[in-house]
Amino acid sequence: MEMTAARRSFLCDIGFWADRTALHEAASHGRTLQLKQLIDSGASVNMVTVDNITPLHEACIQAHPNCARLLLEAGAQVDVRTIHGSTPLCNACASGSVECVKLLLDYGAKVNPSLTALTASPLHEACIKGNIEIVKLMIASGAQLEAYDVHFGPPLHIACAKGHVDCVKELLHAGANVNSVKFHDTALHHAARVDMVAMIELLVEYGARVYASDNVGKKAVDYTTPTSPAHSCLTFYESCPLSLQQLCRITVRMMLGTRASDVLSQMDISHRIHSYLQYSDHPTSLK
């Protein structure tokens, strides 16, 4: 499929740039009828601006699934990347459009495009947005839970930094490494910074190490204020060891990793033990 650059112009001292075509404008503003007319008249659906943005990118950035569908049906390249490395699926996850995400996946979009220094994975984008339905879709489609972004680290880190507890829970349940690090920073450090007790408790239940230090020698509790609930919570966990029951659950989950749900569902164990290992019961209080 051809990739045709839009008309380029020179503007003062900022260099060359490309005009946005009518196709780009129609896709960006959700003008489905106009977009169809342009396509029927022979407009190239894979025309790019100077920064390699296609009409499909525009439709996904602005969350217009009907426009995205028209473009894909007309032959739009599903995994085309901008100069920053973003694919339409990255854009759809960032915009929070479940419909666009499902559509792109149906057309074979790569769930794990190679990462660059300027872009995050679709799963990272979904965690930033905090859209739990898209996070589940990405995980179910095979998204790499430990995909490492140079700015955010793994998806679990950015979900914690943004305070999205539901996304954190989904990632942990799917087998994300609770103690993965970025420059010695852990997910627990991020949870402490945003002062979210529920997130701290969730991470500890999945085996987060409260004594882990970052690259400047600080533990998670060092990023809390002495009078905050997060400080009290972390101080408690530092002074009270986990129960043997909880340690066994953590060990089993860590050994199984991303295979935990599948393996546990095939084990001949009681429903109560299965629920406990799957964290499908109410979280057991460690206090």
C-alpha positions in Angstrom: 0.0 0.0 0.0 1.4 3.4 -0.9 2.4 6.0 1.6 2.0 9.4 0.0 3.2 12.5 1.7 0.9 15.5 1.8 1.8 18.8 0.2 4.8 20.4 1.9 5.2 24.1 2.5 7.8 26.4 4.1 6.7 28.6 7.0 9.0 31.3 8.3 12.0 29.7 10.1 10.4 26.5 11.4 11.2 24.5 8.3 9.1 22.2 6.2 5.7 21.0 7.3 2.9 19.1 5.6 -0.6 20.3 5.1 -3.3 18.2 6.7 -5.4 16.8 3.9 -9.2 16.8 3.7 -9.0 13.1 4.6 -7.1 13.9 7.8 -9.6 16.6 8.7 -12.7 14.4 8.1 -11.2 11.6 10.2 -10.2 13.9 13.0 -13.6 15.5 13.3 -15.7 12.3 12.8 -17.2 13.4 9.5 -18.1 9.9 8.3 -20.1 10.9 5.2 -17.4 13.3 4.0 -14.8 10.7 4.7 -16.7 8.1 2.6 -17.1 10.6 -0.2 -13.4 11.3 -0.3 -12.5 7.6 -0.2 -15.0 6.9 -3.0 -13.5 9.7 -5.1 -10.1 8.0 -4.9 -8.3 9.7 -2.0 -5.4 7.7 -0.6 -6.3 6.4 2.9 -2.6 6.0 3.6 -1.6 9.6 2.9 0.8 10.8 5.6 1.8 14.2 6.9 5.4 15.1 7.4 5.4 13.5 10.9 3.9 10.3 9.4 0.4 10.8 10.8 -2.3 9.0 8.8 -6.1 9.6 8.7 -6.4 6.3 10.8 -4.2 7.8 13.5 -6.4 10.9 13.5 -9.6 8.8 13.8 -8.2 6.9 16.7 -6.7 9.9 18.5 -10.2 11.5 18.5 -12.0 8.3 19.2 -14.1 8.0 16.0 -14.6 4.3 15.4 -16.9 4.7 12.4 -14.3 6.7 10.6 -11.6 4.2 11.6 -13.8 1.4 10.2 -14.2 3.1 6.9 -10.4 3.7 6.6 -9.6 0.1 7.5 -12.2 -1.3 5.0 -10.6 0.9 2.4 -7.1 -0.5 3.0 -5.6 1.7 5.7 -2.4 0.2 7.2 -3.3 -0.9 10.7 0.2 -0.7 12.2 1.6 2.4 10.5 3.8 4.4 12.9 4.2 8.1 13.4 7.7 9.6 13.6 7.4 9.1 17.4 6.6 5.4 16.9 2.9 5.5 17.9 0.6 3.1 16.1 -3.2 3.7 15.7 -3.7 1.1 18.6 -1.5 3.2 20.8 -3.7 6.2 20.0 -6.9 4.3 20.5 -5.7 3.2 24.0 -4.6 6.7 24.8 -8.0 8.2 23.8 -9.9 5.5 25.8 -11.9 4.3 22.8 -12.9 0.7 23.4 -14.6 0.6 20.0 -11.5 1.7 18.2 -9.4 -0.8 20.1 -11.6 -3.7 19.3 -11.8 -2.7 15.7 -8.0 -2.5 15.3 -7.5 -5.8 17.0 -10.0 -7.4 14.6 -7.9 -6.0 11.8 -4.8 -7.6 13.2 -3.1 -4.7 15.0 0.1 -5.6 16.9 -0.5 -5.6 20.6 3.2 -5.4 21.3 4.8 -3.0 18.8 8.5 -2.5 19.4 9.0 0.3 21.8 11.0 3.5 21.0 12.4 6.2 23.2 9.4 8.4 22.3 6.4 6.1 22.6 4.9 3.7 25.1 3.1 0.4 24.4 -0.7 0.2 23.9 -0.9 -1.4 27.4 1.1 1.5 28.9 -1.3 4.0 27.2 -4.3 2.1 28.6 -2.9 2.2 32.1 -2.2 5.9 31.8 -5.8 6.5 30.8 -7.0 4.2 33.5 -9.6 2.4 31.3 -9.9 -1.0 32.9 -11.9 -2.5 30.0 -9.1 -1.6 27.5 -6.5 -2.9 30.0 -8.3 -6.2 30.1 -8.6 -6.3 26.3 -4.8 -5.7 26.0 -4.0 -8.4 28.5 -6.4 -10.9 27.0 -4.8 -10.2 23.6 -1.3 -11.0 24.8 0.1 -7.7 25.9 3.5 -8.0 27.5 3.1 -7.2 31.2 6.8 -6.4 31.6 7.2 -4.2 28.5 9.7 -1.6 29.6 9.2 2.0 28.7 12.2 4.3 29.3 10.0 6.9 30.9 7.5 4.9 32.8 9.1 1.5 33.3 6.6 -1.5 33.2 2.8 -0.9 32.9 2.3 -1.6 36.6 4.5 1.4 37.5 2.5 3.9 35.5 -0.8 2.5 36.7 0.4 3.0 40.3 1.8 6.5 39.6 -1.6 7.5 38.1 -3.5 6.1 41.0 -5.6 3.6 39.0 -6.2 0.8 41.5 -8.5 -1.3 39.3 -5.7 -1.4 36.6 -3.1 -2.3 39.2 -5.3 -5.2 40.4 -5.9 -6.5 36.9 -2.2 -6.4 36.1 -1.2 -8.2 39.3 -3.9 -10.8 38.8 -2.6 -11.4 35.3 0.9 -12.1 36.7 2.7 -8.8 36.5 5.9 -8.8 38.6 5.0 -6.7 41.7 8.7 -6.1 42.5 9.8 -5.1 39.0 12.1 -2.1 39.1 13.0 1.0 37.2 16.2 2.4 38.4 15.5 0.5 41.7 12.1 2.2 41.9 9.2 -0.2 42.6 5.5 0.0 42.2 5.2 0.4 45.9 7.3 3.6 45.8 4.8 5.0 43.3 1.9 4.0 45.5 3.5 5.7 48.5 4.0 8.9 46.5 0.3 9.1 45.6 -0.7 8.3 49.2 -3.1 5.5 48.3 -3.6 3.0 51.1 -5.8 0.7 49.1 -3.1 0.4 46.5 -0.4 -0.2 49.0 -2.4 -2.9 50.7 -3.1 -4.5 47.3 0.6 -4.5 46.3 1.7 -6.0 49.7 -0.9 -8.7 49.3 0.7 -9.7 46.0 4.2 -9.7 47.6 5.6 -6.1 47.3 8.7 -5.8 49.4 8.3 -3.0 51.9 12.0 -2.8 52.5 13.0 -2.4 48.9 15.2 0.8 48.3 15.4 3.0 45.2 18.5 4.4 43.7 18.9 7.0 46.4 18.4 4.5 49.2 14.8 5.4 50.1 12.1 2.9 51.0 8.5 3.4 50.0 7.6 4.8 53.5 10.3 7.5 53.1 8.0 9.0 50.4 5.1 9.5 52.8 4.5 12.2 55.4 4.6 10.9 59.0 0.9 11.8 59.7 -0.5 10.3 56.5 -2.5 7.0 56.2 0.0 5.7 53.8 2.8 6.2 56.3 0.9 4.4 59.0 0.1 1.5 56.6 3.7 1.0 55.5 5.0 1.3 59.1 2.6 -1.4 60.1 3.8 -3.7 57.3 7.4 -3.1 58.2 6.8 -4.0 61.9 4.5 -7.0 61.4 5.6 -9.9 59.2 3.1 -11.5 56.8 1.4 -14.7 57.9 2.7 -18.1 56.7 -0.6 -18.5 54.8 -0.1 -15.2 53.0 3.6 -16.0 52.2 2.5 -19.4 50.7 0.0 -17.7 48.4 2.6 -15.1 47.3 5.2 -17.9 46.6 2.7 -19.9 44.5 1.7 -16.9 42.5 5.2 -15.7 41.9 6.4 -19.2 40.8 3.5 -19.5 38.3 3.7 -15.9 37.1 1.5 -15.2 34.1 0.4 -18.9 34.0 -1.2 -18.7 37.5 -4.8 -18.4 36.4 -4.6 -21.2 33.9 -2.6 -23.6 36.1 -4.7 -23.0 39.2 -7.9 -23.6 37.3 -6.6 -27.1 36.5 -5.5 -28.1 40.0 -7.6 -30.5 42.1 -8.0 -28.3 45.1 -11.0 -27.1 47.1 -13.0 -24.1 45.9 -11.9 -22.1 49.0 -8.2 -22.7 48.4 -8.7 -21.9 44.7 -10.4 -18.6 45.5 -7.7 -17.7 48.0 -4.9 -18.4 45.5 -6.7 -16.5 42.8 -7.5 -13.5 45.1 -11.1 -13.9 44.0 -12.3 -13.8 47.6 -12.4 -10.5 49.5 -8.8 -9.5 50.1 -7.7 -11.0 53.4 -6.8 -8.3 55.9 -3.1 -8.6 57.0 -3.7 -6.5 60.0 
